[in-house]
Amino acid sequence: MYAWIFRNLPGPLWMRILTALVLIAGVVLLLMNYVFPWFSEFSFLNPLTDSTIGGS
């Protein structure tokens, strides 16, 4: 899948690398700002937010 995306990006190699980095940064930004905060609202699906500190 990634090879297909990289092959279909326009331009020379340096431009494809730059475009791929921008796309990766965009996906990471989208995940960090919208998807992960939305998913954290559903704590019953995410066992990583359970805390045992202070519990008996």
Secondary structure, DSSP 4 states (H G I P E B T S, - for coil): -HHHHHHHS-S-HHHHHHHHHHHHHHHHHHIIIIIHHHHHT-TTT-GGG---TT--
